[in-house]
Amino acid sequence: MRNLFTSILTILVFGLSSNIFSAPIPKAPNPDVSSYIIIDYDSGMTIASKNPQLVLPPASITKIMTSYIVFTELKNNTLNLNDKVLVSKKAWKTGGSKMFIEVGKKVSVSDLLHGIITSSGNDASVAMAEHISGDEETFAIYMNQMADNLGLQNTGYANSTGLPDDALYTSAEDIAVLSRALIKDFPTQYKRYSQKQYVYNEIKQYSRNKLLYLDDTVDGIKTGYTKKAGYCLVSSAKRGKRRLIAVVMGAKNPDLRTSASKSLLEYGFRFFETHKIYNQNETVSQARLFDGEKREIAVGVKEDTYISIPRRQIKNVKKKYIIDKNLTAPIDKDQAIGYVAIELEGKTLTTIKLFAMESVAEGGLYRKTMDSILKNF
């Protein structure tokens, strides 16, 4: 469908069904935890939450960022899985959970990653931080810079391990954003999170993520515990083409964090659906353009775009395309020129940026004169 945007702000509404049918969707689970969130991986939309922006200590969930940085260095070829890391006395002495590396020994980056991910080794995290940044303090600066790049709004890092520190904090929402980026940016390395056990130095250690043993669709991600943080769990499961990410923080015991996470995943998979609404580089409309060599410009999206909605509601979704009423040439390809609002039952679920799918240069004097007259009306 081609749509001409006139001189006023244009809002085009495409209602796929005139009769709204509200399928019965129960309220989300309300476990006795400090905070939780469950999001859809493809759309990034929140399915359910409780205090998602509440600032809390993350405990060993901190190690998701530690791993993210290691994966970044591997991708940039500034680090290799076979590189040997010299274990410092500080790394060896670090308290809490360990993978039992020994001071003065050299351990491969690959082994340390297993220690960080499967064993939740604080010693492995410190050794890796020192290898990448020279010392853990500098590595924490790197972590905070990465947090800013990823748009984490309520997160501050003070160490690579998650050991208690007043300057170490995050929120369930930020952890969900980070976890989504981890899976999206490093799909091959992410497979390490599904490993249930790992042997190093003749010591077999097991993942503390009990969901890996209870549900074969779960393939990550990380547990955490300190007295102040309580029991925390970041989990992700893929069923068919859908993937969900759940974050539970501040549970009173390890069984509760597991059961709460399981109930959230079941809720999301059972009562919500994920739909692809636009393809990458798809032209979705035409917009009125003033002072250009053309009177219209193709408008579209740059990436595959998904929405997460209650089940059996896709026919009731509406799209509102909103473009600058005075869109004026010249326009460069990929320039942001508007957005589309996705609505359901009168509520905006999400907004998606719209971009120029072509470049349009300024028109001649005649075109500019005629458009100047039209603008006045």
C-alpha positions in Angstrom: 0.0 0.0 0.0 1.3 3.4 -1.0 0.4 6.3 1.3 0.8 10.0 0.6 1.7 12.1 3.6 0.1 15.5 3.3 1.2 18.8 4.8 -0.2 18.0 8.3 1.3 15.5 10.7 0.0 12.2 9.2 -1.1 9.3 11.3 -2.1 6.2 9.3 -3.9 3.5 11.2 -4.0 0.0 9.9 -6.5 -2.0 12.0 -6.3 -5.7 11.1 -9.6 -6.4 12.9 -12.5 -4.2 13.9 -13.6 -6.6 16.6 -11.3 -6.7 19.6 -11.3 -10.2 21.2 -9.5 -10.3 24.5 -8.2 -13.8 25.1 -8.1 -14.6 28.8 -4.6 -14.0 30.0 -4.0 -14.6 33.7 -1.9 -12.2 35.8 1.8 -12.9 35.8 3.3 -14.9 38.7 4.2 -12.9 41.8 7.0 -14.8 43.5 8.4 -13.6 46.9 11.5 -12.0 45.4 12.9 -8.4 45.4 12.7 -8.0 41.7 12.1 -9.9 38.5 11.6 -9.4 34.7 11.0 -11.6 31.8 11.6 -10.4 28.3 11.3 -11.8 24.8 14.7 -12.1 23.1 13.7 -11.2 19.5 11.6 -8.1 20.3 13.3 -7.1 23.6 9.8 -6.4 24.9 8.9 -7.0 28.6 6.3 -9.7 29.1 6.1 -9.2 32.9 8.1 -7.6 35.7 8.2 -6.6 39.4 10.4 -3.7 40.4 12.5 -4.1 37.3 14.5 -0.9 37.9 15.1 -1.5 41.6 18.8 -1.1 42.3 20.2 -4.2 43.9 23.6 -6.0 44.5 24.1 -8.5 41.6 26.4 -11.0 43.3 28.0 -13.4 40.8 25.6 -12.3 38.1 28.3 -9.7 37.7 30.3 -12.3 35.8 28.0 -12.0 32.8 29.7 -8.7 32.1 33.1 -10.2 32.8 32.4 -12.9 30.2 30.9 -10.3 27.8 34.2 -8.4 27.9 36.3 -11.6 27.4 34.1 -12.5 24.4 34.6 -9.0 23.0 38.4 -9.3 23.2 38.2 -12.7 21.5 36.0 -11.3 18.7 38.5 -8.4 18.2 41.4 -10.8 18.0 43.1 -9.2 20.9 42.7 -12.4 22.9 42.9 -16.1 22.0 41.3 -19.1 23.6 44.7 -20.8 23.7 46.5 -17.8 25.4 48.0 -18.7 28.7 47.2 -16.6 31.7 49.6 -16.4 34.7 47.7 -16.8 37.9 48.6 -14.0 40.4 48.6 -14.4 44.2 45.6 -12.0 44.4 43.6 -14.2 42.0 44.5 -17.3 43.9 43.6 -15.8 47.2 40.3 -14.4 46.2 37.6 -15.8 48.4 34.2 -17.3 47.6 33.5 -19.8 44.8 36.6 -21.1 43.0 37.8 -23.2 40.1 40.9 -23.9 42.1 43.7 -22.4 39.9 47.1 -22.3 41.5 49.3 -19.3 42.0 52.2 -19.1 39.5 50.6 -21.5 37.1 49.5 -20.7 33.6 45.9 -21.4 32.6 44.4 -21.1 29.2 41.7 -18.5 28.5 39.4 -21.3 27.5 39.8 -23.0 30.9 39.3 -19.8 32.7 36.1 -19.1 30.8 34.7 -22.5 31.9 35.7 -21.6 35.4 33.9 -18.3 35.3 30.8 -19.6 33.6 30.3 -23.1 35.0 32.1 -23.0 38.3 31.5 -19.3 39.0 35.1 -19.1 40.0 36.1 -15.8 41.6 39.7 -16.8 41.2 39.2 -17.3 37.4 37.4 -13.9 37.1 40.2 -12.0 38.8 42.9 -13.8 36.7 41.0 -12.9 33.5 40.5 -9.3 34.6 44.2 -8.9 35.4 45.2 -10.5 32.1 43.0 -8.2 30.0 43.4 -4.9 31.9 46.5 -5.2 34.1 44.6 -5.1 37.3 41.0 -5.6 38.5 40.4 -1.9 39.2 41.1 -1.0 35.6 39.0 -3.9 34.4 36.1 -2.5 36.4 36.5 0.8 34.5 36.2 -1.2 31.3 33.1 -2.9 32.6 31.5 0.5 33.3 32.4 1.8 29.9 30.8 -1.3 28.3 27.7 -0.9 30.5 27.3 2.7 29.1 27.7 1.4 25.6 25.0 -1.1 26.1 22.6 1.5 27.6 22.5 0.0 31.1 20.8 2.7 33.2 21.1 1.5 36.8 24.4 -0.4 36.8 27.8 0.2 38.3 30.7 -2.2 38.5 33.5 -2.3 41.1 35.0 -5.7 40.5 34.9 -8.7 38.1 33.5 -11.2 40.6 30.4 -9.8 42.3 31.9 -9.9 45.7 30.2 -7.3 47.9 31.1 -3.7 47.3 29.0 -0.5 47.8 29.9 0.6 44.3 28.6 -2.7 42.7 24.9 -2.6 41.8 22.5 -3.3 39.0 18.8 -3.9 38.2 16.8 -6.8 36.8 16.1 -4.7 33.7 19.7 -4.0 33.0 20.7 -7.6 33.5 18.0 -8.6 30.9 19.4 -6.1 28.4 23.0 -7.3 29.0 22.0 -11.0 28.7 20.2 -10.3 25.4 23.3 -8.6 24.1 25.4 -11.5 25.3 23.3 -14.0 23.3 22.9 -11.8 20.2 26.6 -10.7 20.0 28.3 -14.0 20.8 26.0 -16.9 19.8 28.9 -19.4 19.6 30.5 -18.5 22.9 27.1 -18.4 24.6 26.8 -22.2 24.2 29.3 -22.5 27.1 26.4 -21.5 29.4 24.6 -24.7 28.8 27.4 -26.9 30.2 26.3 -28.6 33.4 29.8 -29.6 34.7 33.4 -29.0 34.1 36.6 -30.7 35.3 39.8 -28.8 36.0 42.8 -29.9 38.0 41.0 -33.3 38.5 38.2 -31.5 40.3 34.7 -31.9 38.9 32.4 -29.0 39.5 28.7 -28.5 38.6 26.7 -25.6 37.5 24.5 -24.1 40.2 21.8 -23.4 37.7 19.3 -26.1 38.6 17.1 -25.2 35.6 19.7 -26.8 33.3 18.9 -30.1 34.9 15.1 -29.6 35.1 14.3 -28.2 31.6 16.3 -29.2 28.5 15.1 -26.0 26.7 17.1 -23.9 29.3 20.6 -23.2 28.1 21.8 -20.6 30.6 22.7 -18.2 32.1 24.0 -17.4 35.6 23.4 -17.8 39.3 24.4 -15.5 42.1 24.4 -15.3 45.9 25.6 -13.1 48.7 23.9 -12.4 52.0 23.0 -8.9 50.9 21.9 -9.9 47.3 20.0 -13.0 48.3 19.7 -15.8 45.7 19.6 -14.6 42.1 19.2 -16.3 38.8 19.3 -15.3 35.1 17.9 -17.9 32.9 17.1 -18.3 29.2 15.2 -20.9 27.3 14.5 -21.5 23.6 11.4 -23.4 22.5 10.9 -23.7 18.8 11.9 -20.3 17.3 11.2 -18.4 20.5 13.6 -17.5 23.2 12.8 -15.8 26.6 15.1 -14.4 29.2 14.1 -14.3 32.9 15.9 -12.5 35.7 15.1 -13.2 39.4 16.8 -11.2 42.2 16.6 -11.4 45.9 15.0 -14.8 46.5 15.3 -16.2 50.0 16.7 -19.6 49.1 18.0 -21.4 46.0 14.9 -23.4 45.5 12.8 -20.3 45.3 15.0 -18.7 42.6 14.7 -21.8 40.6 10.9 -22.2 40.9 10.3 -18.5 40.3 12.4 -18.6 37.2 10.6 -21.7 35.9 7.2 -20.2 36.5 8.1 -17.0 34.7 9.4 -18.9 31.7 6.3 -21.1 31.6 4.1 -18.1 31.8 5.8 -16.3 28.9 5.9 -19.3 26.6 2.3 -20.3 27.3 0.4 -17.0 27.3 2.5 -14.8 24.9 3.5 -15.0 21.2 6.3 -13.5 19.2 5.5 -12.2 15.7 7.8 -10.8 13.0 6.2 -7.7 11.6 8.9 -6.3 9.4 11.8 -7.7 7.5 15.2 -6.1 7.4 15.4 -3.2 4.9 11.7 -3.5 4.2 9.9 -0.5 2.7 6.7 0.0 4.7 5.3 3.3 3.2 5.8 6.4 1.2 6.1 9.8 2.8 5.4 13.3 1.4 8.6 15.2 0.8 9.0 18.9 0.2 11.6 20.7 -1.9 12.9 17.5 -3.3 13.5 16.2 -6.8 10.8 13.7 -5.9 7.5 14.3 -4.1 7.6 11.1 -2.1 10.3 9.1 -0.4 10.3 5.4 0.6 10.2 4.8 4.3 11.2 1.6 6.0 13.0 -0.3 8.7 16.6 -1.3 8.9 16.4 -4.6 10.9 14.1 -7.5 11.3 11.5 -6.4 13.8 9.4 -8.4 16.2 6.7 -7.8 18.7 5.6 -9.9 21.8 1.9 -9.9 22.5 -0.7 -11.9 24.4 -1.7 -15.1 22.5 -4.2 -14.9 19.7 -4.1 -11.1 19.5 -2.1 -10.5 16.3 -5.3 -9.7 14.3 -6.0 -6.9 16.7 -2.7 -5.1 16.4 -2.7 -1.6 14.8 0.2 0.3 13.4 0.4 4.1 13.4 3.0 5.6 11.1 4.2 9.1 12.2 6.3 11.2 10.0 7.5 14.8 10.2 4.8 17.0 8.6 7.5 19.2 7.1 9.9 16.6 5.8 12.2 18.6 3.5 14.9 17.6 1.1 17.8 16.9 1.0 17.3 13.5 2.8 20.1 11.0 3.1 19.5 7.2 2.9 19.2 5.7 6.4 18.3 9.0 8.0 15.8 8.6 10.8 12.6 10.4 9.7 9.8 9.0 11.9 8.5 6.0 13.7 5.7 3.5 13.8 3.7 2.9 17.0 2.5 -0.6 17.6 -0.8 -0.6 19.4 -3.1 -3.1 21.0 -6.5 -2.2 22.6 -5.6 1.4 22.5 -2.3 1.1 24.2 1.1 1.6 22.6 3.2 -1.6 23.0 6.3 -0.3 21.4 7.7 2.2 18.9 9.9 1.4 16.0 12.1 3.9 14.2 11.6 4.6 10.5 14.3 5.5 8.1 14.7 6.9 4.6 15.2 3.9 2.2 16.8 6.2 -0.4 18.5 9.5 -0.8 16.6 12.4 -2.3 18.4 15.6 -3.4 16.9 19.1 -3.5 14.6 19.8 -6.4 14.8 22.7 -8.8 13.4 26.3 -8.3 10.0 25.4 -9.7 9.6 22.5 -7.3 10.7 24.5 -4.3 8.3 27.4 -5.3 5.3 25.1 -5.6 6.1 23.3 -2.4 6.5 26.6 -0.6 3.0 27.5 -1.7 1.6 24.1 -0.6 3.3 24.4 2.8 1.3 27.6 3.5 -1.9 25.7 3.0 
